[in-house]
C-alpha cells in the first residue's frame, strides 16, 4: 500500500502556507448514544453503573485540577509580562534623561502597569508590551551612542532575557491548553463530564499579525 502522504512525489505548495490560531471556543456536546451508554451500564447491573459513576467523579476532579494548572501557567506568563513592563519603564526613564523620548511611551507603560491580566487577555497585553518595546528599540537605534550606556545596556539585556522566559512560559501554557482540548473530547468518561459541566475548548496563546509581519522582515 502506498503512503497517503508522500514527501517525495506528493503535491507541494511552492508558495508556502501561513497558519493562524483560530479564535474560537468549541463546546463539548454528547448525543443520544452517550445517554444510552450510561443507561445500559445500569441495566447490566448496579456494579457497572457505580463503577462508571466513580469514574465520572474522578474525571471531574481531574479536569478541575487541569483548569487550575492552566490558571497557574497563565499566571506565570502574567508575572513575566509584569516584570517586562517594569524593565521597559526603567529603560524609558534612562532614555528620557539622555534624549527627548516620545511621551506617549510613558502613557502606554502607565496603562500597562495599572492593568492586570486575567488569563483571557494575555495576547492583548503582550501585543501592547511589544508596541512599547518597539518604540524604545527605535529610540535606541536612532541614537547608537546610547547602547554604550551601561545601565541601558543592562536593562535591555534583562528585557531580552524576559522575552525568552515569556516564550518558554507560553509553550508550557499552550501544552496544557492542548492537553485540556484533547481530554475534554476523550469519550466516554471525560467527554460526558465535560459536556455536563458546559466546558469548551481553550484558545492557545498566539501572536498578532503585526509581530508575524516583523518576523518576515530582513534583519541583516
Secondary structure, DSSP 8 states (H G I E B T S, - for coil): ---SS-TTTS---TT-----------B----HHHHHHHHHHHHH-HHHHHHHHHHHHHHHHHHHHHHHHHHHHHHHHHHHHHHHHHHHHHHHHHHHHHS---HHHHHHHHHHHH----SSSHHHHHHHHHHHHHHHHHHHHH-GGGGG-HHHHHHHHHHHHHHHHHHHHHHHHHHHHHHHHHHTT-TTHHHHHHHHHT-B--------HHHHHHHTS---
